[in-house]
Amino acid sequence: MEDSKEFLITEYKDYIYSIANLFYGIDKEDLFQAGAEGLIESFYSYDDTSKVKFTTYAYKNVYGHMYALISKTNDFKISKDTWKLYKQIMEKYQEIAQRDNQVPAMGDVARELKIDDYLLSATITACNKALSLESQVCDNKNYIDTIAVQENVSIEDKIFLEESLDNLTPLEKQVIKYRYYQDLTQAEIAEKLGLSQVKVSRCEKKSLAKMRVYAREVC
């Protein structure tokens, strides 16, 4: 039994490390061991007649075990390559949505980017967790969370903000400008745009997340 486990872990060693490599600041071997436990669990529950690839099926368990380890600390960091891939995923998602005029499946995004489904899912999950933990970017310059125009904001900072806004959709850009440049409440924005307050709230959160990703790329 132990031999078969060792063989399985060896066979999928690169797969486990590809998920562990999304992070730094946490010991890679600890992440690998956690991921290996998830892999073994997946192996015993996987239906080999399924059309779903084993790596895609195993992702939830592999990442889940790593996530449990990561959740014990807020000191972990996302690698620069991971943020870069996250940005590509978000851009491709928007591109497909605009081209096909419908919400794309994550599998379609993965195929067009030529990456595995599990890597796409792991990247999104990891970056979303990091974004939820961090309210500041670029060495504590929290421009994105305090966008309101003020006279003491430097020209460089204003340029930075304008460039980050260019990565948003027209609706997202409008919500951010109403919210932070004109200091409107979400309820007031909802009334102006004819949307629900819930939708405005979601749009704002999504926009700030995208702007944070841009900030990481240029810092």
Steps between C-alpha positions, in 0.01 A plus 500: 500500500776742597686416179196587290466832683865583441463413133192721469674795667807456280283476188325829580793677664512779240125545524511552876794738477326701227232589755745546788704737284211746494622614840814610674561578865390149599730198494455323165548156650224562754271607216604197297424259784160660554427477127612139491245410765228658287623315193479162675147575623400589146649184356282278717179689422563564127275327249731396215202473265434871546563744217666737748878478500654374822709816544190716470308276741786489752552876503238570768657256743860591421439872528262446790771340711745774407235761578453353848873544558506850350200609706706464816710798398449833326870524417481313172558687174394438143781467248537761228442237230174406669376860498599524135299189416206630705502819296508299175207290622293809583583664167417185303172462694395850398616448144290185457199658672508800267568291191231237563261731686456251782666397825778256405562169674831479684588201283478721192733753659748226588494357149561836333788572737628143446522421870350217704164555666644422842771765464244762399281416800794494742628835373164673538442352847848593623491857370149563627609386847803728487288796389255443783783508753673809371357850502822665385732453203831633378682536834199626696389756237126447537404719203248250372305490825497881536452618145308823570666791320693729732732792434791333678501196270806513279488506120673160494233353727220642287660350188528166679133509593389595148705215353350250744150627413570428133499128588134517602187457293296818432251409775774420752680824421176696542427340838852574628490861385158559658605324820843649555531809284151634571462334842154358428355220709425162343129575528544830314703328227238227467230763448708687242579188299169324544662203672449324831724599789620140522620511140678831561671353806619194308618717212699721738671205670586339166639829367724558801631144473592554134670830585703330771617241248611780268681670789697185576609473139646852487653515847 
